[in-house]
């Protein structure tokens, strides 16, 4: 299953424009078998130029990048957690995602009405955070009650979950997200089991106008300060421009970006930002059948990486043949890599590096 991220934000902050750009990127990318799953879920590729470098040397008709599944949560307003607006319908959907993309309006435009008057990033962030925390509190009240009943006979596991849930309840009542707590490894498993939205890592998406791409404006600086205090990350993009890029023929996009003075689409920054946020990286398999990116946690060893392809690969792992994309580009072929000693043989303890190209040897 693809990595999942949920988009949240107030109405009229550019959330829908961004979502439409993301899903268009998935639906129109050549050879990428991704599309919109339903009106508020889409699957999009994680752009990676190294795959094109591989393709120049290893010819194939199929290139499959890593993917992020994006859930669009209807614009939240004050009171969403208690039924106001449409957002509350979808709050349940976001509980299973891996990360939250919080879109914040960081531009002025009198023609785009702000639900609370003028743009104010801190107020807007607080509004969303409050609604998510209230939704989590509702979940926790039920969890505490459930654990309390289940632990009456002295069940140690249920008493443990009860203690964690009560600490979570206090955190949220103090206005702090679940992710801000200090948890042991076992406690964090219990926190994740509660499926709280405020336990998810957050990436703030500053949606700016064209001028905002030239450098940080005051709004962006405010969001960066808030994110730094929380240990969160920030991506700056213009959702309107991202949507325009997706409407262009693929061959015209590089020229458009150059004219705008943009090094790469903001969607690429966003996708990679989600990966960094979750401590993930990619490795590649490459052959005439396909070139494919596989997602693994940073620090994963070779057998774990093999297991992402198939559990039998991990169980019967013997060794991995490994090389890097820059080495392949420099030498020109896999045979050449072997000849100059750049194709390494690695065992079970090898820690896979981002961008490794791997062939696995295994016993079924």
C-alpha positions as CSV (number, residue, x, y, z in Angstrom):
1,X,0.0,0.0,0.0
2,X,1.2,3.5,-0.8
3,X,2.4,5.9,1.8
4,X,-0.6,8.1,2.9
5,X,-0.7,11.8,3.7
6,X,-3.8,13.8,4.6
7,X,-4.3,17.4,3.5
8,X,-6.0,19.7,6.0
9,X,-6.6,23.5,6.1
10,X,-9.3,26.2,6.3
11,X,-11.5,26.9,3.3
12,X,-10.0,29.1,0.6
13,X,-6.4,28.5,1.5
14,X,-5.7,26.7,-1.8
15,X,-6.1,23.2,-0.6
16,X,-8.4,22.0,-3.4
17,X,-6.1,23.6,-6.0
18,X,-3.1,21.8,-4.6
19,X,-5.0,18.5,-4.4
20,X,-6.1,18.9,-8.0
21,X,-2.5,19.6,-9.1
22,X,-1.3,16.5,-7.1
23,X,-3.8,14.2,-8.7
24,X,-3.2,15.6,-12.2
25,X,0.5,14.9,-11.7
26,X,-0.3,11.3,-10.9
27,X,-2.9,10.8,-13.7
28,X,-0.8,12.4,-16.5
29,X,2.7,11.1,-15.7
30,X,3.8,8.8,-18.5
31,X,4.2,5.2,-17.5
32,X,3.1,5.9,-13.9
33,X,0.1,3.7,-13.1
34,X,-1.5,6.2,-10.7
35,X,-4.8,8.0,-10.7
36,X,-7.5,9.5,-8.6
37,X,-9.1,6.7,-6.5
38,X,-12.2,8.7,-5.6
39,X,-13.1,12.4,-5.4
40,X,-11.1,13.0,-2.3
41,X,-8.3,10.4,-2.6
42,X,-5.4,10.4,-5.2
43,X,-2.1,8.6,-5.7
44,X,0.8,10.6,-7.0
45,X,4.4,9.8,-7.9
46,X,7.4,10.9,-5.9
47,X,9.6,12.7,-8.6
48,X,13.2,11.3,-8.7
49,X,15.6,12.4,-11.4
50,X,17.8,9.4,-10.7
51,X,15.2,7.1,-12.4
52,X,15.6,9.0,-15.7
53,X,19.4,8.6,-15.4
54,X,19.0,4.9,-14.9
55,X,16.6,4.8,-17.9
56,X,19.2,6.4,-20.2
57,X,21.4,3.3,-19.7
58,X,19.0,0.5,-18.9
59,X,16.2,0.6,-21.5
60,X,12.7,-0.3,-20.4
61,X,9.1,0.7,-21.1
62,X,8.1,0.7,-17.5
63,X,9.3,3.2,-14.9
64,X,7.5,3.0,-11.5
65,X,8.4,5.7,-8.9
66,X,7.6,5.6,-5.2
67,X,4.1,6.9,-4.5
68,X,2.3,9.0,-1.9
69,X,-1.5,8.5,-1.5
70,X,-3.1,11.8,-0.7
71,X,-6.4,12.3,1.1
72,X,-8.2,15.6,0.8
73,X,-10.1,16.6,3.9
74,X,-12.9,19.1,3.2
75,X,-12.0,22.6,4.5
76,X,-12.3,22.6,8.3
77,X,-14.0,25.5,10.1
78,X,-14.5,26.3,13.8
79,X,-16.8,23.7,15.2
80,X,-15.9,21.0,12.6
81,X,-15.2,18.5,15.4
82,X,-18.8,18.9,16.6
83,X,-20.4,18.9,13.2
84,X,-20.0,22.4,11.7
85,X,-19.2,22.5,8.0
86,X,-18.3,19.5,5.9
87,X,-14.8,18.7,7.3
88,X,-16.1,16.6,10.2
89,X,-17.3,14.0,7.7
90,X,-13.8,13.2,6.7
91,X,-11.9,13.5,10.0
92,X,-12.3,9.8,10.5
93,X,-10.5,9.2,7.1
94,X,-7.4,11.0,8.2
95,X,-6.8,8.8,11.3
96,X,-5.1,6.1,9.3
97,X,-2.6,8.4,7.4
98,X,1.1,8.5,8.0
99,X,1.5,12.3,7.9
100,X,-0.6,15.5,7.8
101,X,0.0,18.2,5.2
102,X,-1.3,21.4,6.7
103,X,-1.9,24.0,4.0
104,X,-1.6,27.6,5.3
105,X,-2.6,30.7,3.3
106,X,0.5,32.9,3.0
107,X,-0.7,35.5,0.4
108,X,-3.0,38.5,0.3
109,X,-5.8,38.6,-2.3
110,X,-9.0,40.7,-1.8
111,X,-10.7,38.5,-4.5
112,X,-10.2,35.3,-2.4
113,X,-12.3,35.7,0.7
114,X,-10.8,34.4,3.9
115,X,-13.2,32.6,6.2
116,X,-11.9,34.6,9.2
117,X,-11.2,37.9,7.5
118,X,-7.6,38.7,6.7
119,X,-5.0,36.0,6.5
120,X,-3.3,35.3,9.8
121,X,-1.1,32.1,9.7
122,X,-0.9,31.6,13.5
123,X,-4.7,32.1,14.0
124,X,-5.4,29.7,11.1
125,X,-3.0,27.0,12.3
126,X,-4.5,27.3,15.8
127,X,-8.0,26.9,14.4
128,X,-7.2,23.7,12.6
129,X,-5.1,22.4,15.5
130,X,-8.0,23.0,17.9
131,X,-10.5,21.1,15.8
132,X,-8.1,18.2,15.3
133,X,-7.4,18.1,19.1
134,X,-11.2,18.2,19.9
135,X,-11.8,15.4,17.5
136,X,-9.0,13.4,19.2
137,X,-10.4,14.2,22.6
138,X,-13.7,12.6,21.6
139,X,-11.8,9.5,20.5
140,X,-9.8,9.4,23.7
141,X,-12.8,9.7,26.0
142,X,-14.2,6.5,24.4
143,X,-10.8,4.8,24.5
144,X,-10.3,5.6,28.2
145,X,-13.8,4.3,29.0
146,X,-13.1,1.1,27.0
147,X,-9.7,0.5,28.6
148,X,-11.1,1.3,32.1
149,X,-13.8,-1.3,31.7
150,X,-11.4,-3.9,30.2
151,X,-8.8,-3.4,33.0
152,X,-11.2,-3.9,35.9
153,X,-10.0,-7.5,36.3
154,X,-6.4,-6.3,36.7
155,X,-5.4,-6.9,33.0
156,X,-1.9,-5.4,32.9
157,X,-2.0,-4.7,29.1
158,X,-5.3,-2.8,29.4
159,X,-4.0,-0.9,32.5
160,X,-1.0,0.1,30.5
161,X,-3.1,1.4,27.6
162,X,-5.4,3.2,30.1
163,X,-2.4,5.0,31.6
164,X,-1.2,6.1,28.2
165,X,-4.7,7.2,27.1
166,X,-5.1,9.3,30.3
167,X,-1.7,11.0,29.7
168,X,-2.9,11.8,26.1
169,X,-6.1,13.2,27.4
170,X,-4.2,15.6,29.7
171,X,-1.9,16.7,26.9
172,X,-4.8,17.5,24.6
173,X,-6.6,19.3,27.4
174,X,-3.5,21.4,27.9
175,X,-3.6,22.4,24.3
176,X,-0.7,20.2,23.2
177,X,-0.8,17.7,20.3
178,X,-0.2,14.0,21.1
179,X,3.1,14.0,19.2
180,X,4.5,16.5,21.6
181,X,4.6,14.0,24.5
182,X,7.7,12.0,25.6
183,X,7.0,8.4,25.0
184,X,8.9,5.1,25.5
185,X,8.9,2.7,22.5
186,X,6.0,0.6,24.0
187,X,4.0,3.8,24.9
188,X,4.4,5.1,21.4
189,X,2.9,1.8,20.1
190,X,-0.1,2.4,22.3
191,X,-0.3,6.1,21.1
192,X,-0.3,4.9,17.5
193,X,-2.9,2.3,18.2
194,X,-5.2,5.1,19.4
195,X,-5.0,6.6,15.8
196,X,-5.0,10.2,16.9
197,X,-4.7,12.8,14.3
198,X,-2.5,15.0,16.5
199,X,0.0,12.2,16.8
200,X,0.8,12.4,13.1
201,X,3.9,14.3,12.0
202,X,3.1,17.6,10.3
203,X,4.4,19.2,7.2
204,X,3.3,22.8,6.8
205,X,2.6,23.8,3.2
206,X,2.9,27.6,2.8
207,X,0.7,28.4,-0.2
208,X,1.9,31.7,-1.7
209,X,1.2,33.8,-4.8
210,X,3.7,34.2,-7.6
211,X,5.6,36.9,-5.7
212,X,5.9,34.7,-2.6
213,X,8.2,32.3,-4.6
214,X,10.9,35.0,-4.8
215,X,11.7,34.8,-1.0
216,X,10.1,34.4,2.4
217,X,7.4,36.9,3.1
218,X,6.2,37.8,6.6
219,X,3.6,35.1,6.6
220,X,6.1,32.4,5.7
221,X,8.5,33.5,8.4
222,X,5.7,33.2,11.0
223,X,4.9,29.6,9.8
224,X,8.6,28.7,9.9
225,X,8.9,29.9,13.5
226,X,5.9,27.9,14.5
227,X,7.2,24.8,12.7
228,X,10.6,25.1,14.3
229,X,9.1,25.3,17.8
230,X,7.1,22.1,17.0
231,X,9.9,20.2,15.3
232,X,7.8,20.3,12.1
233,X,9.0,21.0,8.5
234,X,7.9,23.6,5.9
235,X,7.5,23.6,2.1
236,X,6.7,26.7,0.2
237,X,4.8,26.5,-3.1
238,X,2.2,28.3,-5.2
239,X,-0.7,25.9,-5.7
240,X,-2.0,28.0,-8.6
241,X,1.2,27.7,-10.5
242,X,1.5,24.0,-9.7
243,X,-2.0,23.5,-11.3
244,X,-0.9,25.5,-14.4
245,X,2.2,23.3,-14.8
246,X,0.0,20.2,-14.8
247,X,-2.1,21.7,-17.6
248,X,0.9,22.1,-19.9
249,X,2.2,19.4,-22.3
250,X,5.1,17.6,-20.6
251,X,7.6,18.9,-23.2
252,X,6.7,22.6,-22.3
253,X,7.0,22.3,-18.5
254,X,10.8,22.7,-18.3
255,X,10.6,26.0,-20.3
256,X,7.7,27.3,-18.1
257,X,9.7,26.6,-14.9
258,X,12.8,28.3,-16.4
259,X,10.7,31.4,-17.3
260,X,9.3,31.5,-13.8
261,X,12.8,31.1,-12.2
262,X,11.7,27.8,-10.5
263,X,14.3,25.0,-10.3
264,X,11.7,22.3,-9.9
265,X,7.9,21.9,-9.3
266,X,6.8,22.5,-5.8
267,X,5.0,19.1,-5.9
268,X,8.5,17.5,-6.1
269,X,9.6,19.4,-2.9
270,X,6.3,18.4,-1.2
271,X,6.6,14.6,-2.0
272,X,10.3,14.5,-0.9
273,X,9.3,16.5,2.2
274,X,6.8,13.9,3.2
275,X,9.5,11.2,2.8
276,X,12.0,13.1,5.0
277,X,9.3,13.8,7.5
278,X,8.7,10.1,7.9
279,X,12.3,9.0,7.9
280,X,11.9,7.2,4.6
281,X,14.2,6.7,1.6
282,X,14.2,4.8,-1.7
283,X,16.3,2.2,-3.4
284,X,15.9,1.0,-7.0
285,X,15.7,-2.2,-8.9
286,X,16.5,-1.9,-12.6
287,X,16.3,-4.3,-15.5
288,X,14.7,-4.5,-19.0
289,X,11.4,-5.5,-17.4
290,X,11.1,-2.3,-15.3
291,X,12.9,0.4,-13.3
292,X,11.3,0.7,-9.9
293,X,11.7,2.7,-6.7
294,X,11.0,0.9,-3.4
295,X,10.3,2.7,-0.1
296,X,12.1,1.7,3.1
297,X,12.9,3.3,6.5
298,X,16.3,5.0,6.8
299,X,18.6,2.5,8.4
300,X,16.9,-0.6,6.9
301,X,19.3,-3.5,6.2
302,X,19.5,-5.4,2.9
303,X,17.1,-8.3,3.9
304,X,14.4,-5.8,5.1
305,X,14.8,-4.0,1.7
306,X,14.4,-7.3,-0.1
307,X,11.3,-8.1,1.9
308,X,9.5,-5.0,0.6
309,X,9.5,-6.7,-2.8
310,X,8.3,-10.1,-1.4
311,X,8.5,-11.7,2.0
312,X,10.2,-14.7,0.4
313,X,13.1,-12.5,-0.6
314,X,13.7,-11.6,3.0
315,X,13.3,-15.1,4.4
316,X,15.7,-16.6,1.8
317,X,18.1,-13.7,1.5
318,X,21.6,-14.7,0.5
319,X,23.3,-11.5,-0.7
320,X,22.7,-8.3,-2.6
321,X,24.6,-6.9,-5.6
322,X,24.7,-3.1,-5.1
323,X,25.8,-0.1,-7.1
324,X,25.1,3.6,-7.3
325,X,23.5,5.6,-10.0
326,X,26.4,8.1,-10.4
327,X,28.8,5.1,-10.8
328,X,26.6,3.6,-13.5
329,X,26.4,6.9,-15.3
330,X,30.2,7.3,-15.1
331,X,30.9,3.8,-16.4
332,X,28.0,3.3,-18.8
333,X,26.9,-0.3,-18.1
334,X,26.4,-2.8,-15.3
335,X,29.0,-5.0,-17.0
336,X,31.4,-2.1,-16.8
337,X,30.7,-1.6,-13.1
338,X,31.6,-5.2,-12.5
339,X,34.9,-4.8,-14.5
340,X,36.0,-1.8,-12.4
341,X,34.9,-3.2,-9.1
342,X,32.0,-0.8,-8.6
343,X,29.4,-3.5,-8.2
344,X,29.6,-4.6,-4.6
345,X,28.4,-7.8,-3.0
346,X,26.7,-7.0,0.4
347,X,25.4,-9.4,3.1
348,X,22.7,-9.4,5.7
349,X,24.2,-6.6,7.8
350,X,24.5,-4.1,5.0
351,X,22.6,-0.9,5.8
352,X,20.9,0.3,2.5
353,X,21.7,3.8,1.4
354,X,19.3,6.2,-0.3
355,X,19.6,5.7,-4.1
356,X,21.2,2.3,-4.0
357,X,20.5,0.1,-7.0
358,X,20.1,-3.5,-5.8
359,X,19.8,-7.0,-7.3
360,X,19.0,-9.7,-4.7
361,X,20.1,-13.3,-4.5
362,X,17.9,-15.6,-2.4
363,X,16.7,-19.1,-1.8
364,X,13.0,-19.8,-1.9
